[in-house]
Amino acid sequence: MTQTPAIPDDILAALDTLPNSARPVLVRLRGVIFDVASTVPGAGDVSETLKWGQPSYAVSTGTPLRLGVTKTGIPALFVHCQTRVVSDARSILAADLQFEGNRAVLVAQDTAFPEAALRQVIHAALSYRLAR
């Protein structure tokens, strides 16, 4: 597992606006993103910024990922809705993950953290441009 960098102040501030119960899930997802990015050939450094007030993670080989909560407060990993990342994940990981439309993977707090399945989705997003 790669060393996850400290959370920048602007990202911490964005996370502080979210429900307390969602923060640990999103911080864990952040760590998985950095870890998976280190395994993508040619990905380079992860760019961590705020997009639409949400923590956003991008590498040169993929499509950006954002962390946030749904309108009902469920922690989620958001992907650009015009990619095939969520639809592809739904077709192979429907038994392991929950989805919202074509843009989000939901990470319910009342179930076990589905790390293996989330790693597959994150890898698909961070290597999206390599597969095309």
Salt bridges, closest charged atoms under 4 A:
ASP35 OD2 - ARG119 NH2 2.55
GLU48 OE2 - ARG30 NE 2.62
ASP88 OD1 - ARG84 NH2 2.82
GLU100 OE2 - ARG103 NH2 3.05
GLU115 OE1 - ARG28 NH2 3.22
GLU115 OE2 - ARG119 NE 3.12
